[in-house]
Amino acid sequence: QIIDRPAYNPTPAKPKVQMIYMLGMIAGLFVPFSVIYVKDKMNNKVKDIYDVEYIAINGKILGELSHKAIGESIVVHKDKSTTISELFRYIRSNLQFMNMNKSNKVLLVTSTTKGEGKTFFSINLGITLSLVEKKVAILEFDLRKPDLLNNMSIKTKLGLSDYLKSESMVIDDILIKAPQSDNLYVIGCGEISESPAEILMSHKLKILFHELKKRFDYVIVDTSPIGHVADAFTLAEYADSSIYLVRYNYTNKADLAIFEEICENRRLINPMIVFNDAKKENKNAYRYGGYAYPG
């Protein structure tokens, strides 16, 4: 016969379930946060527009381009409107808006390293400008690893290097009408030389730009990356403005110091930044000249 039932605690002494639940919740929050934090700190690529705003005091932000399909070289067409083609049209308007009191006949396009989209930008900006009845010439001045004519499906043997080395050759010998627009012309790099820096010292370079500025409304100069060679600085004296390409998730943050040094020492005339390859995680807003447009 039970005289007095024994006292007991229904909660077991071990294992302590509440403690396990609490530790599990803390781990569930802490571990993912730590992984994201470490991954972010170890990522040295430019992720958004704010990564370069602090060095863009002397250089204007000209615009931002969205992500394009791999292998797609030409995205601007006369009778077709897409997100990225409209962004090129915003940049076209911005060139006039940001430099109303300056001539923008010669635009030098460069970047820190290969693969940031300077040739892609040069081609499509040229097409965009030509669609408003502007006569445009694109110069393939990357004399080391040219790919502008290949992207435009144009084949030619003679080009800039041949013209600069020859005393008898004239501009019409190397000027080609592009099939993409009635007002668009291109000049290829010509024969690839082992000494492109010396070719750029030719006295005919001044004659080339003087003649092109008389014949065209815009001259776009696609140059070599300034992070590797100094060709762009040689051509800078002939430019009215310079456009510097920065590509999301590709350009190293450390390389931005090159652009900062360019702005501080004024090594490029009127430098402007274009952000390339913006995806959903990058484009909080498209900005132009200090204004923001929802992405």
Residue pairs with C-beta under 8 A, 6 or more apart in sequence:
11 17
44 252
44 253
44 254
45 248
45 249
45 250
45 251
45 252
45 253
46 52
46 246
46 247
46 248
46 249
46 250
46 251
46 252
46 253
46 256
47 248
47 249
47 281
47 282
48 248
48 282
48 284
49 61
49 64
49 275
49 282
49 284
49 285
49 287
51 253
51 256
52 246
52 256
52 259
52 273
53 61
55 256
55 259
55 260
55 263
56 273
57 263
58 263
58 264
58 271
59 244
59 259
59 262
59 263
59 271
59 272
59 273
60 98
60 271
60 272
60 273
60 289
61 272
61 273
61 275
61 287
61 288
61 289
61 290
62 91
62 94
62 95
62 98
62 243
62 272
62 273
62 274
62 288
62 289
63 87
63 90
63 91
63 94
63 274
63 275
63 286
63 287
63 288
64 87
64 274
64 275
64 276
64 278
64 283
64 286
64 287
65 84
65 87
65 88
65 91
65 117
65 121
65 274
65 275
65 276
65 277
65 278
66 83
66 84
66 87
66 277
66 278
66 279
66 283
67 277
67 278
67 279
68 75
68 84
68 120
68 277
73 120
73 123
73 151
73 152
74 123
74 124
74 127
74 151
74 152
74 180
75 82
75 84
75 85
75 88
75 124
76 85
76 88
76 124
76 127
76 128
76 131
77 85
77 127
78 131
78 181
85 124
85 128
87 286
88 124
88 125
88 128
89 128
90 286
90 288
90 293
91 125
91 128
91 274
91 288
92 125
92 128
92 129
92 132
93 288
94 288
94 289
95 104
95 107
95 241
96 104
97 288
97 289
98 272
98 289
99 241
99 270
102 240
102 241
102 270
103 240
104 218
104 240
104 241
105 213
105 216
105 217
105 218
105 219
105 240
106 209
106 212
106 213
106 218
106 219
106 221
106 238
106 239
106 240
106 241
107 125
107 218
107 219
107 220
107 221
107 239
107 240
107 241
107 242
107 243
108 221
108 223
108 232
108 235
108 236
108 238
108 239
108 241
108 242
108 243
108 268
108 269
109 118
109 121
109 122
109 125
109 220
109 221
109 222
109 223
109 242
109 243
109 245
110 118
110 223
110 224
110 225
110 226
110 232
110 242
110 243
110 244
110 245
110 268
111 117
111 118
111 225
111 226
111 227
111 244
111 245
111 246
111 247
111 251
112 225
112 226
112 227
112 246
112 251
112 252
112 255
112 256
112 258
112 259
113 225
113 227
113 228
113 251
113 255
114 145
114 225
114 228
115 247
115 250
116 225
116 245
116 246
116 247
116 250
116 251
116 276
117 245
117 247
117 276
117 277
118 222
118 223
118 225
118 245
119 142
119 147
119 148
119 151
119 222
120 151
120 276
121 243
121 245
121 274
121 276
122 138
122 148
122 220
122 221
122 222
123 138
123 148
123 151
123 152
125 220
126 136
126 138
126 178
126 181
126 184
126 186
126 218
126 220
127 180
127 181
127 184
129 136
129 217
129 218
129 220
130 136
130 180
130 181
130 182
130 183
130 184
131 181
131 183
133 183
134 183
134 217
134 218
135 183
135 185
135 215
135 216
135 217
135 218
136 181
136 183
136 184
136 185
136 216
136 217
136 218
136 219
136 220
137 175
137 185
137 186
137 187
137 212
137 215
137 216
137 218
137 219
137 220
138 148
138 178
138 184
138 185
138 186
138 187
138 220
138 222
139 160
139 186
139 187
139 212
139 219
139 220
139 221
139 222
140 146
140 148
140 149
140 159
140 160
140 186
140 187
140 188
140 189
140 222
141 160
141 189
141 221
141 222
141 223
141 224
141 231
141 235
142 148
142 189
142 222
142 223
142 224
142 231
143 160
143 161
143 189
143 192
143 193
143 196
143 199
143 200
143 224
143 231
144 192
144 196
144 224
144 229
144 231
145 224
146 188
146 189
146 192
148 186
148 188
148 189
148 222
149 155
149 156
149 186
149 188
149 189
152 178
152 179
152 180
152 186
153 179
154 176
154 178
154 179
154 186
154 188
156 174
156 176
156 188
157 190
157 191
158 169
158 173
158 174
158 188
158 190
159 174
159 187
159 188
159 189
159 190
159 191
160 174
160 187
160 188
160 189
160 190
160 208
161 189
161 190
161 191
161 192
161 193
161 196
161 199
162 169
162 174
162 190
162 191
163 169
163 170
163 171
163 173
163 174
163 187
163 190
163 204
163 208
164 199
164 200
164 202
164 204
164 205
164 208
165 193
165 199
165 202
171 187
171 208
171 211
171 212
174 187
174 188
174 190
175 185
175 186
175 187
176 185
176 186
176 187
176 188
177 184
177 185
178 184
178 185
178 186
185 216
193 199
196 224
196 229
196 231
197 229
197 230
197 231
197 234
200 231
200 234
200 235
201 234
205 235
205 238
206 238
209 219
209 238
212 219
213 219
221 235
221 238
221 239
223 231
223 232
223 235
224 231
224 232
225 232
226 232
226 233
226 258
226 262
227 255
227 258
232 242
232 268
233 267
233 268
236 242
236 267
236 268
236 269
237 269
239 268
239 269
240 269
240 270
241 269
241 270
241 271
241 272
242 268
242 269
242 270
242 271
242 272
243 271
243 272
243 273
243 274
244 259
244 262
244 268
244 271
244 272
244 273
244 274
245 274
245 276
246 256
246 259
246 273
246 274
246 275
246 276
247 275
247 276
247 277
248 275
248 276
248 277
248 278
248 279
248 282
249 277
249 279
249 282
250 277
259 271
259 273
261 267
262 268
262 271
263 271
275 282
278 286
278 295
283 295
284 295
285 292
285 293
285 294
285 295
286 292
286 293
286 294
286 295
287 293
